[in-house]
Amino acid sequence: MSRSLDDDVSRIIKTNKWNQIRVKTSIDDAIRTVVIDRIGLKESYKFLDVRLYICIIACVVAATATAFDYLNPFPASKMVLIGCCSLYFISVAVLTWFMTYVEKQIFLNAVGKDIAGINPDNHWEFSSNMDKYDKSYKLIIVKRRHGSSSCNFERSLTRSVEDWIDDNGLLLIDEIENVIRGCIDELLISSKKE
């Protein structure tokens, strides 16, 4: 496909406007597309990596229990099974805690490189929320400097879904891009003032 045809296809995203979960997910995906493809930030997979490592630990523990029980049938493997089941439960509890309290509703982690290469990278977190039976979409953008947890800049935005989806259920990517660019520029300006 040609470049212009790809751009036209990426602009046409249709969603079921009566399904609230689908609407939220479609807007999240559109924001991810805008941030990565049009604004040029790189996606960071740090939360996905942590979840993957925790799941690998859980799988290794389960495989160890299965292999030990196969080699030494039940009465002999009782203590190993108890230990592995306990470790599996702990790893799943850590995974649940991580997804609930650390990851929260963050749908995109992105990294913005400094053009001059002098300043540290900017880390961006995009999270969203949409209450049940509510047409308001809340977007929170957090900008962090690499290595400093105290230097956070946050921009919260609440918009009606009607601003970003037309009557036919098509997402208005250009409108979303204008809003996201404005928020990112605002956060960059406010962080340079400090």
C-alpha positions in Angstrom: 0.0 0.0 0.0 1.1 3.5 -0.5 1.8 5.9 2.3 -1.2 8.1 1.7 -3.6 5.1 1.6 -2.1 3.8 4.9 -2.8 7.2 6.4 -6.4 7.2 5.2 -7.0 3.7 6.5 -5.5 4.6 9.9 -7.8 7.6 10.2 -10.9 5.5 9.8 -11.5 3.6 13.0 -15.1 2.6 13.6 -16.4 1.6 17.0 -19.7 0.5 18.5 -20.7 3.7 20.2 -23.3 1.9 22.4 -20.7 -0.4 24.0 -18.9 1.7 26.6 -16.0 -0.7 27.1 -15.4 -0.8 23.3 -15.6 3.0 23.2 -13.0 3.4 25.9 -10.7 0.8 24.4 -11.0 2.4 20.9 -10.2 5.9 22.3 -7.2 4.4 24.2 -6.0 2.7 21.0 -6.4 5.9 19.0 -4.4 7.9 21.6 -1.7 5.2 21.5 -1.6 5.5 17.7 -1.4 9.3 17.8 1.3 9.4 20.5 3.5 6.7 18.8 2.9 7.2 15.1 2.2 10.9 14.8 4.0 12.6 17.8 6.9 10.2 17.6 7.3 9.0 21.2 8.6 5.4 21.6 6.5 2.9 23.5 8.0 1.5 26.7 7.1 -2.0 27.7 8.2 -1.9 31.3 4.9 -2.8 32.9 4.4 -5.6 30.4 7.9 -6.9 31.1 7.3 -7.0 34.9 4.0 -8.9 34.4 5.8 -11.3 32.1 8.6 -11.9 34.6 6.1 -12.5 37.4 4.2 -15.0 35.2 7.4 -16.8 34.3 8.3 -17.2 38.0 4.8 -18.7 38.6 5.2 -21.1 35.6 8.6 -22.2 36.8 7.3 -22.9 40.2 4.3 -24.9 38.8 6.6 -26.8 36.4 9.0 -27.6 39.3 6.1 -29.0 41.4 4.8 -31.0 38.5 8.3 -32.5 37.6 9.1 -33.3 41.2 5.8 -34.9 41.8 6.3 -37.0 38.6 9.7 -38.1 39.7 8.7 -38.7 43.3 5.0 -39.6 43.6 2.8 -37.9 46.2 3.7 -39.0 49.6 7.4 -38.3 49.0 6.8 -34.9 47.3 4.4 -33.6 49.9 6.6 -30.8 51.3 7.8 -29.7 47.8 4.2 -29.5 46.6 3.3 -27.4 49.7 6.2 -25.1 49.1 5.5 -24.7 45.3 1.8 -24.1 45.9 2.6 -21.5 48.4 5.1 -19.8 46.1 2.6 -20.0 43.2 0.0 -18.3 45.4 2.4 -15.6 46.4 3.5 -14.9 42.8 -0.1 -14.6 41.7 -0.9 -12.3 44.6 2.1 -10.1 43.7 0.9 -10.1 40.0 -2.6 -9.0 41.2 -1.2 -6.3 43.4 1.1 -5.0 40.6 -1.8 -4.8 38.1 -4.2 -3.2 40.6 -2.0 -0.7 42.5 1.1 0.0 40.3 -0.2 -0.4 36.8 -3.7 0.9 37.6 -5.4 2.1 34.4 -2.2 3.0 32.5 -2.6 2.0 28.9 0.6 3.5 27.5 4.1 4.2 28.7 6.2 6.2 26.3 9.7 7.6 26.2 10.5 10.9 24.6 14.2 11.4 23.7 15.8 14.8 24.2 16.6 16.2 20.7 19.9 17.7 21.8 20.8 14.7 23.8 21.8 16.8 26.8 18.7 16.4 29.1 17.5 13.1 30.4 14.7 11.3 28.6 11.1 12.2 29.4 8.9 9.3 30.5 5.2 9.6 29.8 2.3 7.7 31.3 -1.2 7.8 29.7 -4.1 6.5 31.8 -7.8 6.7 31.3 -11.0 6.2 33.2 -14.6 6.0 32.1 -17.3 5.4 34.8 -20.1 3.1 34.1 -23.1 4.7 32.3 -21.1 7.9 31.9 -20.2 9.5 28.6 -17.2 11.4 30.1 -13.7 10.1 29.2 -11.0 11.1 31.7 -7.4 11.1 30.5 -4.5 11.7 32.7 -1.0 12.3 31.2 2.0 12.2 33.6 5.4 13.4 32.5 8.4 12.2 34.5 12.1 12.9 34.2 14.3 9.8 34.1 15.8 9.1 37.5 13.7 11.5 39.5 10.4 10.5 41.0 9.8 14.0 42.5 9.8 15.8 39.2 6.3 14.8 37.9 4.0 17.0 35.8 0.4 15.9 35.4 -2.3 17.0 33.1 -5.9 15.8 33.6 -8.5 16.1 30.9 -12.2 15.2 30.9 -14.0 15.2 27.6 -17.3 13.9 26.4 -17.1 10.9 24.1 -19.2 12.8 21.6 -16.2 15.1 21.1 -14.1 12.2 19.7 -16.7 9.9 18.1 -19.2 11.1 15.4 -22.8 9.9 14.9 -21.7 6.9 12.7 -19.3 5.6 15.4 -16.1 6.8 13.6 -13.3 8.1 15.8 -12.1 11.6 15.0 -8.4 11.0 15.0 -7.5 14.5 14.1 -9.5 15.9 17.0 -7.8 13.5 19.4 -4.4 14.4 17.9 -5.0 18.1 18.5 -6.0 17.6 22.1 -3.0 15.2 22.8 -0.5 17.5 21.2 -1.9 20.5 23.2 -1.6 18.5 26.5 2.0 17.3 25.7 3.1 20.8 24.7 1.6 22.2 27.8 3.4 19.7 30.0 6.7 20.3 28.2 6.4 24.1 28.6 5.5 23.8 32.3 8.4 21.4 32.9 10.9 23.7 31.3 9.8 26.6 33.5 10.9 24.6 36.6 
